[in-house]
Amino acid sequence: MMKKRYIVLLLLLFLSIGTAGWYYYPQYKINQIKKESVVVKSKNTKVKQITYIDYLKESSKSSYYHLVLGDSVAQGRGSDKGGFAIRVNSNLENLTTKKFILENQGVSGATSQGLLNQLQIPAVQESVQKADIISINIGGNDLVQIAKKEGPLKAIQSYDDVKSNYEENLQDIFKKIRSLNPDAILVLNELYNVVNSEQKYYPATEKLLNDWNLIAYETALSHKPALVVPVSDALLTEDMEKWLHDSIHPNDEGYTRIAQKTITTFKNNSFVEAQ
């Protein structure tokens, strides 16, 4: 009952801001970034491009350390089989014939500020330093926490501040990780929609999530090698009864879809070394 209440509160928030001036821009910008990230398969290309999968295959390393950071989705809540990360590792091992070692530091309820705080812990910093791949799922709780603590009106009034804080925190998270580990592949998941497409609130929630996800894409662009997994393409609201465990978290089918989309992104995106 409490979860449903918070979802309703968020719907009110989405509805209130869904008609803002940036209604169409975020999705357009995301599509442009995604298009520019894909490997150009042409013999006339002057600069040789390789995919992230090719990079992992061609590296001299025989094993890779995969660290997962973030919230309950990062943690794998709703799954009986370890969430998306263990599936990603299994697929990567099959594709590269190399070993992938997993460490999951996801924390249920974590916000972007919570993850930033976690990165100050020496043991977590040690894990970041030795990681070859760092998967991150964060941001959904930033809005939810305001609605839980202070109600929907306060969440609506605070939206611009919450968005600015999230953007700043995400930049700081990436900067902190890069200060500890300049070369790890950073893999950031999009946020996804849990509102049925038939609901009247759906268009507003889509546009808000696009606004939120654009921050993720723009942040990843400035901290290569990094990519964003288009999770919202995998977890479609039209069939969410198949992939949703509760009102928020994926089930094993959902996590399988996230993992598959992650592998597709590794296969298609152009690897760019740290500058």
C-alpha positions in Angstrom: 0.0 0.0 0.0 2.8 2.4 0.9 4.6 1.7 -2.4 1.4 2.4 -4.4 1.0 5.7 -2.5 4.5 6.9 -3.4 3.9 5.9 -7.1 0.7 8.0 -7.1 2.6 10.9 -5.5 5.2 10.7 -8.2 2.6 10.6 -10.9 1.3 14.0 -9.6 4.8 15.3 -9.8 5.3 14.0 -13.4 1.9 15.5 -14.5 2.7 18.9 -13.1 6.1 19.3 -14.9 5.4 17.2 -17.9 4.3 20.1 -20.1 7.4 22.3 -19.5 9.3 23.8 -22.4 11.8 20.9 -22.7 9.0 18.5 -23.6 10.6 17.2 -26.8 14.2 18.3 -26.7 15.6 15.6 -24.3 14.6 12.7 -26.4 16.0 14.4 -29.6 19.3 15.1 -27.9 19.5 11.5 -26.5 18.9 10.1 -30.0 21.7 12.3 -31.4 24.2 11.1 -28.7 23.2 7.5 -29.2 23.6 7.8 -33.0 27.1 9.4 -32.7 28.2 6.6 -30.3 27.6 3.7 -32.7 30.5 2.3 -34.6 30.5 3.4 -38.3 30.9 0.3 -40.4 32.4 1.8 -43.5 35.7 1.1 -45.3 36.0 4.9 -46.0 36.2 5.8 -42.3 39.6 7.4 -41.8 39.8 6.6 -38.1 39.7 3.0 -37.1 36.9 2.3 -34.7 36.4 -0.8 -32.4 33.5 -1.8 -30.2 33.7 -2.3 -26.5 33.5 -6.0 -27.1 36.4 -5.9 -29.5 38.4 -3.9 -27.0 37.8 -6.6 -24.3 38.7 -9.4 -26.7 41.9 -7.8 -28.0 43.2 -6.7 -24.5 46.1 -8.7 -23.1 44.2 -9.3 -19.9 42.8 -12.8 -19.2 40.3 -11.6 -16.6 38.4 -8.5 -15.8 37.0 -7.1 -12.5 33.4 -5.9 -12.7 32.2 -3.6 -9.9 28.5 -2.6 -9.5 27.4 0.5 -7.7 24.1 2.2 -7.1 20.6 1.5 -5.8 18.3 -1.6 -5.4 18.3 -2.2 -9.2 22.0 -2.3 -9.1 21.8 -4.6 -6.2 19.4 -6.9 -8.1 16.3 -6.6 -5.9 13.4 -8.6 -7.3 15.7 -11.2 -8.8 16.4 -14.7 -7.6 19.5 -15.0 -9.8 21.7 -12.0 -9.0 20.1 -9.2 -11.1 21.5 -7.9 -14.4 25.2 -7.9 -13.5 25.7 -11.6 -13.2 24.0 -12.1 -16.5 26.2 -9.4 -18.1 29.3 -11.2 -16.8 28.1 -14.6 -18.2 27.5 -13.1 -21.6 30.8 -11.3 -21.7 32.6 -14.5 -20.8 31.0 -16.3 -23.7 31.8 -13.5 -26.1 35.4 -12.9 -25.1 36.4 -16.3 -23.7 37.8 -14.4 -20.7 37.0 -14.5 -17.0 34.8 -11.7 -15.4 34.9 -11.4 -11.6 31.8 -9.6 -10.1 31.6 -7.4 -6.9 28.2 -5.9 -6.2 28.2 -2.9 -3.9 24.6 -1.8 -4.7 22.6 -0.4 -1.8 18.8 -0.5 -1.6 17.4 3.1 -1.4 20.6 4.8 -2.5 20.4 8.2 -4.0 23.1 10.0 -6.0 24.3 11.7 -2.8 24.3 8.4 -1.1 26.5 6.9 -3.8 28.8 9.9 -3.7 29.1 9.4 0.1 29.8 5.7 -0.4 32.7 6.6 -2.7 34.5 8.2 0.2 34.8 4.8 2.0 38.4 3.4 1.7 37.2 -0.1 1.0 34.9 1.1 -1.8 37.7 3.2 -3.2 40.0 0.1 -3.3 37.3 -1.7 -5.3 37.0 1.2 -7.8 40.7 1.3 -8.2 41.0 -2.4 -9.3 37.8 -2.4 -11.4 38.0 -2.8 -15.2 34.2 -2.3 -15.7 32.0 -0.2 -13.3 28.2 -0.5 -13.8 26.1 2.2 -12.2 22.3 2.4 -11.6 21.4 5.6 -9.7 19.0 8.5 -9.8 15.5 7.1 -9.4 15.5 7.5 -5.6 16.4 11.2 -5.8 12.9 12.2 -6.6 11.2 9.4 -4.6 12.9 10.4 -1.4 11.5 13.9 -1.5 8.0 12.6 -2.1 8.3 10.1 0.7 9.6 12.6 3.3 7.8 15.8 2.4 4.9 15.0 0.1 4.1 15.6 -3.6 3.7 19.4 -3.3 7.2 19.7 -1.9 8.5 17.4 -4.6 7.0 19.5 -7.3 8.3 22.7 -5.8 11.8 21.2 -5.4 12.0 19.6 -8.8 14.5 22.1 -10.3 16.7 21.9 -7.2 16.5 18.1 -7.1 17.4 17.9 -10.8 20.4 20.3 -10.4 21.6 18.4 -7.4 21.4 15.1 -9.3 23.3 16.5 -12.2 26.0 17.9 -9.9 26.2 14.6 -7.9 26.5 12.5 -11.0 29.3 14.7 -12.3 31.0 14.4 -9.0 30.5 10.6 -8.9 32.2 10.2 -12.3 35.0 12.7 -11.4 35.6 10.8 -8.1 35.7 7.4 -10.0 38.0 8.9 -12.6 40.4 10.2 -10.0 40.7 6.7 -8.6 40.6 4.9 -11.9 41.1 6.8 -15.2 40.7 3.8 -17.5 37.8 1.6 -16.3 34.8 1.3 -18.6 31.9 3.1 -16.9 28.5 1.7 -17.7 25.5 3.8 -16.7 22.0 2.5 -16.9 19.1 4.7 -18.1 16.1 5.1 -15.7 13.0 3.3 -17.0 9.2 3.9 -16.8 6.9 1.9 -14.5 3.7 3.7 -15.6 1.5 1.8 -17.9 1.4 3.4 -21.4 -2.4 3.4 -21.2 -2.4 5.7 -18.2 -3.1 9.4 -18.8 0.0 10.3 -16.9 2.3 8.3 -19.2 3.4 11.0 -21.6 4.4 13.2 -18.7 6.5 10.5 -17.1 8.2 9.7 -20.4 9.3 13.3 -20.9 10.5 13.6 -17.3 12.6 10.4 -17.6 14.1 11.6 -20.8 15.1 14.8 -19.1 16.7 12.8 -16.3 18.4 10.4 -18.7 19.8 13.2 -20.8 21.9 14.1 -17.8 23.3 10.6 -17.8 24.2 10.6 -21.5 25.9 14.0 -21.3 27.8 13.0 -18.2 29.0 9.8 -19.8 30.2 11.7 -22.8 32.7 13.7 -20.8 34.2 10.7 -18.9 35.2 8.2 -21.6 35.5 5.3 -21.8 31.8 5.3 -20.8 28.5 4.3 -22.2 24.8 4.5 -21.3 22.6 1.4 -21.6 19.2 2.3 -23.1 17.3 0.3 -20.5 14.0 2.0 -21.4 14.2 0.4 -24.9 14.3 -3.0 -23.1 11.7 -2.5 -20.4 8.7 -1.4 -22.4 5.6 -0.4 -20.4 3.4 -2.2 -23.0 4.3 -5.5 -21.5 5.6 -4.7 -18.1 3.5 -7.4 -16.5 6.2 -9.7 -17.9 9.2 -7.9 -16.5 8.1 -6.1 -13.4 8.5 -7.7 -9.9 6.7 -5.1 -7.9 5.8 -1.5 -8.5 9.4 -0.5 -9.2 11.9 -3.3 -9.5 12.4 -5.7 -12.5 12.0 -9.5 -12.1 14.4 -12.0 -13.6 12.9 -11.5 -17.0 13.5 -7.7 -16.6 17.1 -8.2 -15.5 17.7 -10.5 -18.4 16.5 -7.8 -20.7 18.8 -5.2 -19.1 21.7 -7.6 -19.5 20.9 -8.3 -23.1 20.7 -4.5 -23.8 24.0 -4.0 -22.1 25.7 -6.6 -24.3 24.1 -5.0 -27.4 25.5 -1.7 -26.4 28.9 -3.2 -25.9 28.7 -4.7 -29.3 27.6 -1.5 -31.1 29.2 1.4 -29.4 32.6 2.8 -30.4 35.2 2.4 -27.7 37.0 5.7 -26.8 40.0 5.6 -24.6 40.4 7.9 -21.6 41.7 11.3 -22.7 
